[in-house]
Amino acid sequence: MFVVFYPANVLAITNFNIDVQSGYKINEEGKAHITNTVNIINNNPNLYSKSFIFNIFGQNPDNIRIYEKGDLLNFDKKTYNSNTELRVHFKDSVVGIDNSRTFLITYEDNSLFKQTSDIKEIYIPKLTNTDNFNNYTVKISVPASFGEDMYISQEPRSVMNSADVNEYLFYKNDFQDSGIKFIFGEFQTFSFNLNFHIENPLKKSSVIEVAIPPDTALQEMYYKEILPRPREIKVDDDGNWLALFELKPREKLDIKTSGYARIFSKSRSLIQPKASTLLKNTLPTQYWQSEDPLLKEAASNLNSPEDIYNFVVNKLSYNFDRVKPNIERYGAKAAFLSPTDAICMEFTDLFIALARAKGIPAREINGFAYSDNPRVLPLSLVADVLHAWPEYWSDIENNWISVDPTWEATSGQDYFNSFDLKHFTFAIHGIDSQKPYSAGSYKLGTNPQKDVYILPSELGDVVKNDIKIEYKIINSIPFLKGKLEVEFVNTGQNALYNVKPEIFLSDKQYHTKYIEVLPPYSSYGMDVEFKWGFLAKYAPAIIKIAAYRTETEIPINKNRVIIFQLFIIFLSILSILLVIFYRIKGKNKIKINEIYKKLQKIFTNKRKHS
């Protein structure tokens, strides 16, 4: 009697123990060499296996070889959909309880590795019919030259590092829900071209704000161009970069931006939010109804951000039919009541509302996510379909933490404990749940064109960071005070942080505040008052201005100051003398008139007498 083993065969599962050890060795070029060691143990003395079916799901196996005791075994191969079925034919029979046979299934695969600009990705597909294996272990070996692992979708059971290779061990349960993704590299770079279309509908000139992608804890921006140049770029309390453009009455303007975004795997510490901002990030809004009794009751049973995240993932179901431009936003409560009709906005809104109901600061990130999902990605190529995901504030990390319950719901991968390098932030919504509008939302007309173009890229040539110092000295009160107007302009393509301007009046340093952030092409102005003194007694011999890597010296010509002051004195004295002169002249003119009138009167009287 014999049994042809097939993974779904209940008889085979009952009468045989099957253990599989899979080894994936990735070489420097990304090719995977896979060895599956299969051990079949008899549990029934009357049954034995004469053939075995092994399924390879989601891979493209090549150069397949099957060995038993060093001899090649024959096999049949069938391919359908994403599955490759191998039917192995054994040369002999192994009979008897507890007797076993061990054989190797080896093959190569070039489809598991992908390099995108600065990062390397490895994806090991999930197992099918895992219940058919008593034990299943996977060891993945990666060259140490790939660098530190920045993201692993499932925590390894163990990690062994050596000078040449890093090894990761996983068990059967780790593959039941999804495959395992690795990302190696410090950052991912995207090139971008973003267009904005704005209009001033008023009958008077107006300043229009446009939110351009900002730096975040996980993102660094490089702007090759912003055309036309904005009047200024300011940073709001949420960390958005708002470019200001002044438009004439009824004027329309097309704005083009291009550059690179570098997405990091580990958070950086940039500007710490104000306590007042964190407080505002706990308040209810139109779409985050954190005071609603229904949502507060749901939140009462959730004790941590991870509890909230898991609740949202399990509560909501993604509706791919709603992935289209200009879709209606339901908000947290409506998502809670209609859990089968959610897209990324609803996953995000519900997470934020529940977090805020627990007093945890939370906010929405609106932007672009580079997806491998063919049901989502094509829409982003023909229309500006953006993505939303939440962030919550961690007092432990002292930073905002990005999570993506939407992508876990659609992929099965953990996006709470580890975040990938494919989320590109356009705008941050914390204080306001809708504004500022993100790139891709500034459109005019009934048939708007595509304005968002994002591609993985290498970091191109960038202009080295530098500061241009512009200044002007104003003699406000010639004998007492002078004023120095200074403007620091960032001429580089990315932002500068914690810049400390230094101003020296001769040897005396003028104390200035740090500039927390200076976005590209933006400026920061400050005024410094100092004493001249009479005849330039207190005038500095030289003024030095320094910031970042730039230093400027302004020599003060005391003689010129003295001449200027003497000239002012001369003008003042001359003015006084002229006033005195005209006053005296005026009085003399009055006396002459009186004498003339008296003489005229005497003459008139004499004529009368004669």
Secondary structure, 3 states (H helix, E strand, C coil): CCEEECCCCHHHHHHEEEEEEEEEEECCCCCEEEEEEEEEEECCCCCCEEEEEEEEECCCCEEEEEEECCEECEEEEEEECCEEEEEEECCCCCCCCCCEEEEEEEEEECCCEEEECCEEEEEECCCCCHHHCCEEEEEEEEEHHHCCEEEECCCCCEEEECCCEEEEEEEHHHHCCCCEEEEECCEEEEEEEEEEEEECCCCCCEEEEEEECCCECCEEEEEEEEECCCCEEEECCCCCEEEEEEECCCCEEEEEEEEEEEEECCCCCCCCCCHHHHHHCCCCCCCCCCCCHHHHHHHHCCCCHHHHHHHHHHHCCECHHHCCCCCCCCCHHHHHHCCCCECHHHHHHHHHHHHHHCCCCEEEEEEEECCCCCCCHHHHHHCCCCEEEEEEEECCCCEEEECCHHHHHHHCCCCCCCCCCCEEEEEEECCCCCCCCCCCCCCCCCCCCCCEEEEECCCCCCCCCCEEEEEEEEEEECCCEEEEEEEEEECCCCCEEEECCEEEECCEEECCCCEEEECCCCEEEEEEEEECCHHHCCCCCEEEEEECCEEEEEECCHHHHHHHHHHHHHHHHHHHHHHHHHHHHHHHHHHHHHHHHHHHHHHHHHHHHC
